Amino acid sequence: MALRQMRLARNYSLDDVRREMDWSLSKVIRIESGTVSISVNDLRALLSLYGVTNTDETAGMVDLARLARRRHWAAEFREFVSASYMDFLGYEDDAARISQYHPFLIPGLLQTEDYARLVVTAGPHYRTDNQAAEARVRLRMARQDRVFAADRHCTVRVVLDERALKPVHSPDVMKRQIDKILQLLPRLDLVILRQDSAAESGFVGPFSFHEFNSDLDPDVVYLDNQPDDVALVEDPDMVAGYKASFHDLYLQAGDSDTARKMLEARLRH
């Protein structure tokens, strides 16, 4: 995104860069989209083309390029998830605030292993592929460890639909799930949307809204296509629409103290 801004500031088209750098157009597009990383030598040459002479700015871009070429923490799961899901994990790593809503299920960031396994294996793709299913469960647990790590400065907000608290498989699975959510509450901003409090919530599908503390990273939304994939939404107007939807759902739900009491009551019964 930084390279794209530099190119636009110089009024260069993608084809101008291709011609000046003697690269293929595909290479230029893939570098700007983040589909591929860029070597330090290629980066220095590109920065020279863009007239970047500030040594601190150059050093910062070189550091980013080197960081981008490191093995991602979730690389071991790459064969079990889509490219769009790997991108989703990257956005999740960098988000300063994550806001999630799901109308029927406990979101992945809050799930126990047992609950996650039930959700993953419910889809037709993983019913007969135990290895892939277990990999997805382990990935989900690893995501939680990173997002809720003690040294991670990230706010997590979840609007939990009351319908998601219905027992699944066995009462014990749901009780362990509720107990885990209660344990996360010191780090988690959770509110519960009652079934009768907002009829229009049924028209909003599951999504994750990511906000960043950087001018280079505009807010994005990921739509949860359960259980196999996610879809990125970058269009500013659509992102603003989802932000407004989350805000409305959050206000329509009870407060965090009410949510805690509801969970404790369900745990006792």
Secondary structure, DSSP 8 states (H G I E B T S, - for coil): -HHHHHHHHTT--HHHHHHHHT--HHHHHHHHHTSS---HHHHHHHHHHTT---HHHHHHHHHHHHHHTS--TTGGGGGGS-HHHHHHHHHHHH-SEEEEEESSS--GGG--HHHHHHHHHHSTTTSS-HHHHHHHHHHHHHHHHHHT-TT---EEEEEEEGGGGS--S-HHHHHHHHHHHHHHTTTEEEEEE-TTT-GGGGG---EEEEE-S-TTS--EEEEEETTTEEEEE--HHHHHHHHHHHHHHHHHS--HHHHHHHHHHHHH-
